[in-house]
């Protein structure tokens, strides 16, 4: 039954992302892992090790260490950062598409003027 949690969508996160998302220090995370408060699985990305943690346990740890208000503030802050990142990405994509549109319109006008000559 516990194995199912590890495979659910958004049920896990890396120890690095847990720190960023919940405002936990690496020391707090590793101490909780040593105390058995956090289950973890060791994974590797590009040859570098990282620990995969269960999001529900990380949330509970953050509430225990820093309080529910802190966790709520961190969740809001993280969501805002994610949204701003996506907005900026879309702005860059839009600017690129606008440039391509201008280039294509210029090519279209050139072809049309050459065909009329």
Secondary structure, DSSP 8 states (H G I E B T S, - for coil): -HHHHHHSTTSEEEHHHHHHHHT--HHHHHHHHHHTSS-EEEEEETTEEEEEEEHHHHHHHHHHHH-HHHHHHHHHHHHHHHHHHHHHHHHHHHHHHHHHHHHHHHHHHHHHHHHH-
